[in-house]
């Protein structure tokens, strides 16, 4: 039997299944919490940090990732405070500077209010979100790819750098990768990267729909959970 608990997100009370993540609850009820590494029905690891919220306990708040935070009875969550918006915007800015050739990440930057990029562009082809690794391991039970190395040398590779015999050729690792969809104007060459921002007009309704998913279409090509 499913057990339910009562909780608050941005002042609204919800009765939700015990064990759900705060991010899943927000998505279910149309509360916009930007995210990148989250994949429905796959374990979360909070890699991208975009889904941070304030978890208020006894009057004191703690910033944590909503995808890894499980709901509890009486839980109070604030998803759109000035502090969270500032932190989330900086995270999005870092991501787009790291991988500007991803439409998904460019969309996230727009959704988080990034207007300029203060960090040097790097044009990496991976942001270590782990979507490909988790879908391969958990849904297909293949373990054909995984993380290797630590720190700045951490990357996704197949065992020993060769195609694994356990690969089932499902293509999910490619489908879920945020780097597979390039910006609307095409790939940016090294040294010519920029913040696109062309989809900003899709956010015009955001100011009149605070804390709600406005179905803007940003990330639609990236299998946005609301589309």
C-alpha positions in Angstrom: 0.0 0.0 0.0 1.3 3.4 -1.0 1.9 5.7 2.0 1.4 9.5 1.6 3.0 12.4 3.4 2.1 16.1 3.4 4.7 18.7 2.4 5.0 22.3 1.2 6.8 23.7 -1.8 6.8 27.5 -2.1 3.8 27.7 0.3 1.6 25.2 -1.5 0.6 22.0 0.3 0.9 18.7 -1.5 0.1 15.1 -0.4 2.6 12.9 -2.2 3.8 9.3 -2.1 6.4 8.7 0.5 9.8 8.1 -1.0 9.3 10.5 -3.9 12.0 13.0 -4.6 11.3 16.7 -4.2 12.1 17.2 -7.9 9.7 14.5 -9.1 6.9 16.1 -7.0 7.7 19.6 -8.4 7.7 18.2 -12.0 4.4 16.4 -11.3 2.7 19.6 -10.1 4.2 21.9 -12.7 6.6 23.7 -10.5 9.6 24.7 -12.6 12.9 23.5 -11.1 15.6 23.6 -13.8 17.5 20.3 -14.1 19.9 18.5 -16.4 21.2 15.2 -15.0 17.8 13.9 -13.9 16.3 11.1 -15.9 12.8 9.8 -15.0 12.8 6.3 -13.3 16.6 6.3 -13.1 18.6 6.9 -9.9 19.7 10.5 -9.2 23.1 11.7 -8.2 22.8 15.5 -8.1 25.7 15.9 -10.6 24.6 19.1 -12.3 23.4 20.9 -9.1 20.9 22.9 -11.1 17.9 21.6 -9.1 19.0 23.1 -5.8 16.3 24.2 -3.4 16.2 25.5 0.2 15.1 22.8 2.7 13.8 24.6 5.8 14.1 22.7 9.1 13.2 24.5 12.4 13.6 27.9 10.8 17.0 27.2 9.3 17.4 26.5 5.6 19.9 24.2 3.9 20.7 24.3 0.1 20.5 20.8 -1.4 19.7 19.1 -4.7 16.0 18.4 -5.0 16.6 15.2 -7.1 18.3 13.4 -4.2 16.1 14.8 -1.4 13.3 12.5 -0.4 10.0 13.9 0.8 9.1 13.7 4.5 6.1 14.5 6.5 5.9 18.2 7.2 8.8 19.1 4.9 9.1 22.7 3.8 10.8 23.5 0.5 11.6 26.8 -1.1 12.5 26.5 -4.8 12.6 30.0 -6.1 14.1 32.3 -3.5 16.5 35.0 -4.5 19.4 33.0 -3.0 18.5 29.9 -5.0 18.0 31.9 -8.2 21.4 33.5 -7.7 23.2 30.2 -7.1 21.3 28.4 -9.9 22.1 31.2 -12.4 25.8 30.9 -11.6 25.7 27.1 -12.0 24.0 27.6 -15.4 26.5 30.2 -16.4 29.4 27.8 -15.6 27.7 25.0 -17.5 27.2 27.0 -20.7 30.8 28.3 -20.5 31.9 24.7 -20.3 29.7 23.3 -23.1 28.2 26.1 -25.3 27.6 23.6 -28.1 24.6 22.0 -26.3 21.2 23.4 -27.1 19.9 21.8 -23.8 22.5 23.7 -21.8 21.9 26.9 -23.8 18.2 26.5 -23.0 19.0 26.0 -19.3 21.1 29.2 -19.3 18.2 31.2 -20.7 15.7 29.6 -18.2 18.0 30.5 -15.3 18.3 34.1 -16.5 21.9 34.1 -17.7 22.5 37.3 -19.8 26.3 37.2 -20.1 29.0 34.7 -19.5 31.8 35.8 -17.2 33.9 32.6 -17.5 36.1 31.5 -20.3 34.4 29.2 -22.9 35.9 25.7 -22.9 33.8 24.0 -25.6 33.9 20.6 -23.8 32.0 17.7 -25.3 30.9 16.3 -21.9 29.6 17.8 -18.7 29.7 14.6 -16.7 26.0 14.6 -16.0 26.1 10.8 -16.0 22.8 10.3 -17.9 24.4 7.9 -20.3 26.2 5.9 -17.7 23.1 5.4 -15.5 20.7 4.5 -18.4 23.3 1.9 -19.6 23.8 0.4 -16.1 20.3 0.6 -14.7 17.8 0.1 -17.6 19.8 -2.1 -19.9 22.0 -3.8 -17.3 24.9 -3.5 -19.7 27.6 -1.5 -17.9 29.2 -0.9 -21.3 30.3 2.6 -20.3 31.3 4.2 -17.0 33.2 7.0 -15.3 37.0 6.7 -15.2 39.6 9.0 -13.6 39.2 11.6 -10.9 38.9 15.4 -10.7 39.8 17.2 -13.9 40.7 13.8 -15.5 37.2 12.3 -14.9 35.5 11.2 -18.1 33.1 8.7 -19.6 34.6 5.7 -21.3 34.1 2.1 -22.2 36.2 -0.5 -20.4 39.8 -0.2 -21.6 38.8 2.4 -24.2 37.3 -0.2 -26.6 33.7 -1.0 -27.5 32.3 -3.3 -24.8 30.9 -6.7 -25.8 28.1 -6.0 -23.4 26.9 -3.0 -25.4 23.4 -3.7 -26.7 23.4 -1.0 -29.4 20.3 0.6 -27.9 21.4 4.2 -28.6 20.0 5.4 -25.3 23.3 6.9 -24.3 23.2 9.1 -27.4 19.6 10.0 -27.0 20.0 11.1 -23.4 23.3 13.0 -23.9 22.8 16.9 -23.7 25.6 17.3 -26.3 23.7 15.6 -29.1 21.6 18.6 -30.0 23.6 21.6 -31.2 22.4 25.3 -30.9 20.0 26.5 -33.6 22.8 28.2 -35.6 24.9 25.1 -35.7 28.1 24.1 -33.9 30.4 26.8 -32.6 34.0 26.6 -33.5 36.7 26.8 -30.8 37.3 30.5 -30.0 34.0 31.6 -31.5 31.7 30.4 -28.7 28.9 32.6 -27.4 25.7 32.7 -25.3 22.9 32.2 -27.8 19.9 33.6 -25.9 17.6 33.5 -28.9 14.9 31.6 -27.0 14.5 34.3 -24.4 11.2 35.4 -25.8 9.7 32.1 -24.6 10.1 33.3 -21.0 7.9 36.4 -21.4 5.1 34.7 -19.4 7.4 33.7 -16.5 7.0 36.9 -14.6 3.2 36.4 -14.4 3.6 32.7 -13.5 6.1 32.7 -10.7 7.1 29.2 -9.5 5.1 27.5 -12.3 6.2 25.6 -15.4 5.1 27.9 -18.3 5.5 25.2 -20.9 8.0 27.4 -22.7 9.4 24.6 -24.9 13.0 25.1 -23.7 14.6 21.7 -23.7 11.8 20.2 -25.7 14.3 18.5 -28.0 16.1 17.2 -25.0 13.1 15.2 -23.7 12.0 17.8 -21.2 10.0 16.0 -18.5 7.1 18.3 -19.1 6.8 17.5 -22.8 
